[in-house]
Structure formats: C-alpha cells, structure tokens
Amino acid sequence: MGTPGQLVVKRYRLMRALGQGGMGMVWEGHDTLLDRPVAIKEVLIPDTLTSRQRLSMIQSTAREARMAARLNHRNIVSVFDVADEDGRPWIIMELVPSRSLDRVIAGEGTLSVTRAATIATEVLTALSVAHAAGIVHRDVKPANILIGYDGRVVLSDFGIATSTSPGDPRAPRGGATGSPGFLAPERAGGTPAGPASDLWSLGATLFATVVGKPPFEGTRGALSTLLTQDAELAKAPEELRAVLAGLLATDPARRMGPTEAKRLLDALVSPAAGAAPVRRAGRRGRVLAVVAAATAAAVAIGGWAVLRPADPANAGPVGAPTPAAPTTAAAPSPSLTPAAAPVRLKLKWYDNGRGWKAGVPRGWRLSIQEDYYTWSEPEGIAHLGLEVIPTLGRKPADLLAEVEASLSRSVRKYHRVRLGKVPSRRGAVVAEWESTWTGPGYHSWAVRGVAYRELQRMIVTGDRISVIDWSVTASQWERLRPTMESVFKYYRPPGTNG
C-alpha cells in the first residue's frame, strides 16, 4: 500500500488518503509535472489471486480506466492517466472537492424533491453520455455520486465499468458486480449489465435520496420485488412516484428510458412559474440528521465547552481581524422573519484535536467530510464551514480569487461585495471574500431560487491556511451578523495558544 509523500512513476505525489473502496485506496495527490492537484486510485490486488488472475486483473483494470478516459463531460470524473508502478496500475483522475451523496444524506437527512430531482437529472445526463459511448457504469449508488462544493454533480468510479459493444470480449458474462440495494433485479439473477440496469440503479438512488434507504430492502428476486413495488413507492413523495415506478420496473424491457425520465425530472426541477419549490423535512430526515451529527460529535477528539462572557476567548485569536462592534445584544427569540432584531447566538467550543479550536453556535448540526467541518442551522438558513489546508506557497487572496472564478459560474445572480486583504492582529495574513448569489449550485444545501450572502475568510498561520466560510440566506444576514462576528473572533488557528 502507498504512503504519504510517495512519488508514483516519478510524477504523481501521494498527499493523503481520502478513502478505501472495493477497488482500492483513493489518494489526494499532486501532479508535479503540471503542478495541479489530482486524485489517485491505488488498485489493491488481493494476495489470494494466482499469478494468472493477478495479471488478468491488472490488464482489465487498465483497460477499463482507458475506457473511462474516453468520457469527457462535466458530470463525469475525468481520467487523466494510468500509471504502472511496482507492477500495479495507478489511475490518475480529476480531484473534485466534494461530498458524496451518501454523506450529504447522512449529515443533512433526506433531501427535498426539487434537490433530489436536480441531482438525478445530472446523473442521468452522465449515464446517457456513457451509454452513447458503449459504456455501462454498473455501480450507480449515492456513494459514487459527488456533490461538489461548487454545486457540480459528478458520477465517479467507472473502475468496474465495461463495454457494451456486441461481441466485445470485455463485455460481462454474468455475475452481480455492484452494490446490494442498488442492483437491478435482472443482474441479481445473473443477466449481464446493460444501460437499463444503470437506470434501475439510478431509480434506487433517487428513492434513497428522499426516503433514506434503498427500495425493496430485504426482498429477494424479481417476484418479491414486483409484489412489494406499490408498498415501496408509497413511501416516496407523490411527485416522484411516476418516475420511480418507471425506473424501478422489474422487467428491463418495460423500464422507463432516459428520454421520458428526463422529461419527468425536468418538470420537478423547473416547476411552473410561480410554484414554490417543494422542500420536505420530514421526521425521518430530521432524525437521520440528528443521529449523524451526534455520531460525528461523539467520535471527535476534544469535545465541547460552553463559551462564557469571562472566557479567555474574548481576547480574540491570533491572526483574527479586529471585529466590528456588535450590533446589539442577544434577542430573546430567534425569529426567522426578515425584520427580526440582530441576535448573537450562544456558542460552544469545538476542539477537533488537530491544533485548531472554534466557537460554533449551539444546536447547529455538525457533519464531517474528511477534513471539512460543516455546522448547519436547524432550519437551513445558515451554514458554517471550516477546514485547514497547507499553504504550499499560495497567497490567500489569490486562492480566493481562484475559488471565485470557479464557483461564481455555478450560481445565479452572482455579485462580488469585496475581495482582498483585511487588517489583522499580530501581523497575520488574512483575506476575505464576500459575495451574494442565488441557488441552486455552489453548496450542496443551496435551495433553488433562494438568495444567499456569504463571507469566506482565510487566515495564514505558519504553513497552514484556515478557511472559515459563513453562508446565510440574504434576508437573515443582518440578523445573524453578530453571531458571525463572534465566530470569527473566537476562532483559534493552529499553532496559536489557547
């Protein structure tokens, strides 16, 4: 297995492990030739294989990676290169800053109909591009769908994809490669994978996005699936039942095709003028989110401590800009109306045990994706993001400008309020970017048609940059401004005392 710092084929440096799946380990890496970040899949070959089986697996993996490299679309992770190191293939891919859809559901609960349909539409587009090229994905599921921090939806892991060309020796000969719960009934019976089986898996993914689990869980075979279909569909929101019934048809010959599925999904993504977007936050969704947040908090190192007026944090952290004077004292009730008085919510310390410490609003839900921490206000009107990244010689203002150039294209009505360095204490380098925009896009939680205001701050301490992201619905910006100022004031960057 690879190690951090290792140089693959004298070009691709392994930075840190991102996760391990059935095909191997995925690393965040750096292309030293082109000076760009990449994702690197290290293919792990079981020791139990014979030398012939080992050679066959290496050849098929490299072949499938080359097939995936033929796909060039914004909804598909790009494959850049296949490197041979130590007799094993290493697949070099586009690095997409993102959360997988299953992590989004675990952290936030089930999604609204509009948001789920938007994601499904983009995955359907990715599948249509792949199928037109003669490639079947074979493992469509929430874990393989990435929701980019810039709003991009990407289908990943074509590592077990296979050709569908007639007579192609690479075509599958049966078996049920894929993930239980998202595997089409005919494939469970040994029928080779085809475009229709990918569409069934898309339907199962859409169902899980709004219900919280895949359909027909615990059923066995096509007959039991058919007998339970009506009962399963009744669990889904009414607006989605037509497209789900078509995609989840047991008989592949009768299954809904991509054209009709896109028409039904588009109607949900772009409702008639004047219709309000549907946002479902049922009890199941809230329970899932609370459980996920509680689990994340329980495993975190350090834990919580209430910030009190006499807390030393009132002195402000090293590198933090001098905070503006508070607008007002805490309001007795956190009204959500635009006319509500400004409020400074109560904060708690969060210490992740890795050198930084933050004061975050009490009662907000925590979700953790690798090293990116997000706290969400229970009603979804505000979000606080925090991560620490290496500087690698980069200037925070330049980084913010790069982020702006990329992310501003994914939202509507983008407007820059300001971007540049700001005054800071003790000579630390601090830059801020403030903007307004309208969803969807940008963040996975953004709601279509809702206006947001966002402030992102970068603080350089030593060889690390702390990135603090504060996003609020535009109507609530002034009301929650005192809370934002407190969060920024109390943050303790790595390498500082406190």
Secondary structure, 3 states (H helix, E strand, C coil): CCCCCCEECCCEEEEEEEEECCCEEEEEEEECCCCEEEEEEEECCCCCCCHHHHHHHHHHHHHHHHHHCCCCCCCECCEEEEEEECCEEEEEECCCCEEEHHHHHHHHCCCCHHHHHHHHHHHHHHHHHHHHCCEECCCCCHHHEEEECCCCEEECCCCCCEECCCCCCCCCCCCCCCCCCCCCHHHHCCCCCCHHHHHHHHHHHHHHHHHCCCCCCCCCHHHHHHHHHHHHHCCCCHHHHHHHHHHCCCCHHHCCCHHHHHHHHHHHHCCCCCCCCCCCCCHHHHHHHHHHHHHHHHHCCCEEEECCCCCHHHHCCCCCCCCCCCCCCCCCCCCCCCCCCCCCCCEEEEECCCCCEEEEECCCEEEEECCEEEEECCCCCEEEEEEEEECCCCCHHHHHHHHHHHHHHHCEEEEEEEEEECCCHHHCEEEEEEEEEECCCCCCCCCCCCEEEEEEEEEEECCEEEEEEEEEEHHHHHHHHHHHHHHHHHCECCCCCC
